[in-house]
Amino acid sequence: MTPIRFPNHAPITAFDRAGAELEVGGVPLVRLAARVGRTPFYACSREAISARVGDLRKALPAAVRLHYAMKANPMPAVVAHLVGLTDGIDVASAREMHVALDVGADSRHMSFAGPGKTAGEISQAIAAGVAINLESEGQYEAALEAAAALGIAPRLAIRINPAFELKSSGMQMGGGPKPFGIDEDRVPALMARMRADGIVPVGLHIYSGSQNLNPEAIIEAQRNSVQLGIRFAAQLSDGFEWLNIGGGFGVPYFPGEAPLDVTRIGEALAPLCDEAAQHGTGPLVLELGRHLVAEAGVYVTRVIDRKVSRDRTYLVVDGGLHHNLAASGNFGQVLRKNYPVAVGNRLDAETTEVQTVVGPLCTPLDLLADRMELARAEVGDLVVVFMAGAYGPSASPTRFLSHPEPGEVLV
Ligand SMILES: *Cc1c(COP(=O)(O)O)cnc(C)c1O
């Protein structure tokens, strides 16, 4: 494959090209757009997802179980593909759970995380045999009640809000006061209560952050997580079935960012796996979302208008922040930066013209590329936003301005 290169972004290596055109899963872009029948659309490559999982498996110790956190991309075809490639699926709502079960995920290798699970969601998970990661004492009580009503032994795991943090994360989800997980110092009391109720926790879950590109920070959090797991496993006669040490593996979205060194993480994880196994934590589980799918997906839009205003050239495309909030810079970014963007049917042209790609919404926030060097594009050309396989339509305000929803294909 010939990588697609940018002046400041990490090269895109997940796709081939056919002449001037990007290829997704072996289909040239113009033909793919015709097949989908409309723009804008999201396209994900099966081959690219498989390659990513293959590379990870090579880098990680064989004993590590790899789970897919499906909130990153809940498209049923994507979930089905990842059911076949990973060792389990982690869900964050009852609806995600139903999608995973429908496409054939094994409930024994599923877990359900998230604050604010309703009594109904908890009951559905217990009936499905899916492990519930308890985020509070209240969720434990709701689970006991639902289990009693169903007459089914629940599979309950404890999500810990650790005292440590995952440093340099895009999103902090552990350490300090958090809606996620039970504070580390309250876990012994919960475990004593579970013992008294005749319930053995199946596992521990420690998830401290997302979108991290610093291997040393991830390694440190993993080391801390394993220590926590060992400490609590010692309180059980048979230990845990598994210890979920989270994920947080990031991807390079922005200028200056480089891909995460997973080999380095795998090397540091090997001795931790052995240590954990000797101390009854059960196998280590890594739950990854964006790292498995982000680079395998593109968001494809069509140029509707080419407009010059004073010193700036705008490409007005038919897609925007209502479909891809993250690329517009409005999904948790403090300073807006461009995602990698290219004119997907002019990959052979020089990228020497500074153009600004905006969507059709009546707001200055609807910006997909701010003054980027791109191939000179005309009306009808296809502008592609890369790194779009995670947190796309499901993380965007698709009803904003009442435009149609994007197409979605797995190729
Ligand atoms: C969001 C989330 C994930 C996935 O995060 P990524 O950054 O996409 O890898 C995994 N686990 C939990 C508990 C989450 O909340």
The ligand as a Tripos MOL2 file, in Angstrom:
@<TRIPOS>MOLECULE
LIG
   15    15     1     0     0
SMALL
NO_CHARGES

@<TRIPOS>ATOM
      1 C1        -15.5390    4.8610   25.9240 C.3       1 LIG1
      2 C2        -15.0360    3.6720   26.6190 C.ar      1 LIG1
      3 C3        -14.1710    2.8000   25.9520 C.ar      1 LIG1
      4 C4        -13.6580    3.0400   24.5600 C.3       1 LIG1
      5 O1        -12.8290    4.1490   24.4980 O.3       1 LIG1
      6 P1        -11.8670    4.3780   23.2260 P.3       1 LIG1
      7 O2        -11.1960    5.6430   23.5100 O.co2     1 LIG1
      8 O3        -12.7470    4.4160   22.0340 O.co2     1 LIG1
      9 O4        -10.9450    3.2030   23.1660 O.co2     1 LIG1
     10 C5        -13.7840    1.6620   26.6060 C.ar      1 LIG1
     11 N1        -14.2130    1.4000   27.8580 N.ar      1 LIG1
     12 C6        -15.0380    2.2210   28.5320 C.ar      1 LIG1
     13 C7        -15.4710    1.8710   29.8880 C.3       1 LIG1
     14 C8        -15.4710    3.3790   27.9350 C.ar      1 LIG1
     15 O5        -16.2780    4.2100   28.6100 O.3       1 LIG1
@<TRIPOS>BOND
     1     1     2 1
     2     2     3 ar
     3     2    14 ar
     4     3     4 1
     5     3    10 ar
     6     4     5 1
     7     5     6 1
     8     6     7 2
     9     6     8 1
    10     6     9 1
    11    10    11 ar
    12    11    12 ar
    13    12    13 1
    14    12    14 ar
    15    14    15 1
@<TRIPOS>SUBSTRUCTURE
     1 LIG1         1 GROUP 0 **** ****
